[in-house]
Amino acid sequence: MRSRVGRGRATGPVTLRSVSARLITAVTVVAGALAAGPPAAAADLPYGPYTCANGFVWREAFAGDQVCVPPAIRSQSWSENALGPSRREPNGGPYGPDTCKQGFVWREARPSDRVCVPPPSRDQARSDNANAPWRLVSPGATPRGGVSVTTTPHQLGGWLYATGSGVSPYGAVRFYAVGINTVGPYSLGSLTATPTGTLPGWQYVADIRCRSGQTGPATIVVLDQASGLVTTAGTTDAFRRCG
């Protein structure tokens, strides 16, 4: 059963009154959003690969922001965008024209997000980014990003390695497996990007051990935590290598 969802309009309104009006937006309901089984294909999802799980909508803090959040947080993001200019120092400061007034900090929903907000809003944005994979109907249906993975087999599974580019500079890049009969993404490990947003060479991510009953490859999901962007990086057979 489905209900309406925010369709990804990328920018919010500029008044608090219109923020309140747009809050009346239902969410997508897709049975078994976080249940076990293979990832759904993007074509099968009502709003594409970033369709939110039940109870969540796109945050829309900036153009193209499809991090899934509770509806109240989307409304908060629109309000923050509208109030942001009034929270900057009118004459600039140590951080240039984006310097916030006393008591406010940059929201940092992505590295370039310099909307001035109260500190708890920045904490909220970071938390929402960190939880992005769990709030998608099918994180394994997201498109391939700039990160790739490879597996070196061993008797009980394999060692997973990653390389790539196009992630947030200095940011945490986290890896998960889906399609292995777990409720939600299965955490594997994390790496830290270089100042240029790359993962050079083939860097070790995790020692994956076989899972009884695993019959197919697992999809590797990548979270760029600084931006909340979820992509895929390929597959691994390590979970079904049981000697």
Helices and strands as residue ranges (DSSP letters): H 16-22, G 42-44, E 57-58, E 68-69, H 71-83, G 84-87, G 96-98, E 105-106, E 116-117, H 119-130, G 132-135, G 139-141, E 147-154, E 157-165, E 172-178, E 186-192, E 198-209, E 218-224, E 229-236, G 238-240
